[in-house]
Amino acid sequence: MEIKQLKETVAILNELIIRKFELIDPKSEMWDDQDMIQNWKVSKRTLATWRKEGIIGYVQVGNKIWYPREAREAFIKKHSVNPIGGNNDE
């Protein structure tokens, strides 16, 4: 019975985190591993490596991993390649 209650609590906390991010920025969208795999065409292992190495930001509640829009946008900005003739000096 304790495990069931714990799982319910984690589910409630996940929902509260999503709502918190939506209150901070209504356009904020939280993606989980499956969303990242589907949209970015990366493996679950790649995501785990990126998290371990601090390459991408994330939020974790229990075993559930969330990638806020801000973390994804920061990753893209940091890893974007300038077009040919672009200025690499910043």
C-alpha positions in Angstrom: 0.0 0.0 0.0 2.9 2.4 0.7 4.3 2.0 -2.8 0.9 2.8 -4.4 0.7 5.9 -2.3 4.2 6.9 -3.2 3.5 6.5 -6.9 0.3 8.6 -6.5 2.3 11.3 -4.7 5.0 11.3 -7.5 2.2 11.7 -10.1 0.7 14.6 -8.2 4.2 16.3 -7.9 4.8 15.8 -11.6 1.6 17.6 -12.4 2.4 20.4 -10.0 5.8 20.9 -11.6 4.2 21.2 -15.0 1.7 23.7 -13.7 4.5 25.7 -12.0 6.4 26.1 -15.2 3.2 27.0 -17.1 2.5 29.7 -14.5 6.1 31.1 -14.9 5.7 31.2 -18.7 2.4 30.2 -20.2 4.3 29.2 -23.4 6.5 26.9 -21.5 6.2 23.3 -22.6 7.7 20.4 -20.7 8.9 17.4 -22.7 9.7 14.0 -21.3 12.3 11.5 -22.7 9.8 10.2 -25.3 9.1 13.7 -26.6 12.8 14.3 -27.0 13.4 11.0 -28.7 10.5 11.6 -31.1 11.2 15.2 -31.9 15.0 15.4 -31.8 15.6 11.8 -33.1 18.1 11.0 -30.3 18.4 7.9 -28.2 17.5 7.5 -24.5 21.1 6.8 -23.8 22.2 10.0 -25.5 19.8 12.0 -23.3 21.1 10.3 -20.2 24.7 11.2 -21.3 23.7 14.8 -21.9 22.1 15.0 -18.5 25.1 13.4 -16.8 27.6 15.7 -18.5 25.4 18.8 -17.8 24.9 19.4 -21.5 21.1 19.9 -21.2 19.0 21.1 -18.3 16.2 19.1 -16.9 13.8 18.7 -14.0 13.5 15.3 -12.2 10.7 14.2 -9.9 11.1 10.6 -8.8 12.1 8.7 -11.9 10.4 11.1 -14.3 12.6 13.5 -16.3 11.3 16.7 -17.8 13.0 19.1 -20.3 11.6 22.6 -20.0 11.4 24.7 -23.2 14.1 27.0 -21.8 16.5 24.2 -21.4 15.9 23.0 -24.9 16.3 26.4 -26.3 19.5 27.0 -24.4 20.9 23.7 -25.8 20.0 24.7 -29.3 21.5 28.2 -28.9 24.7 26.8 -27.5 25.1 24.1 -30.1 24.0 26.0 -33.2 26.5 26.2 -36.0 26.8 29.5 -37.8 26.0 29.6 -41.5 28.8 29.9 -44.0 30.1 33.4 -43.8 28.7 33.9 -40.4 30.6 35.7 -37.7 32.0 33.2 -35.1 33.5 36.0 -33.0 31.3 36.7 -29.9 
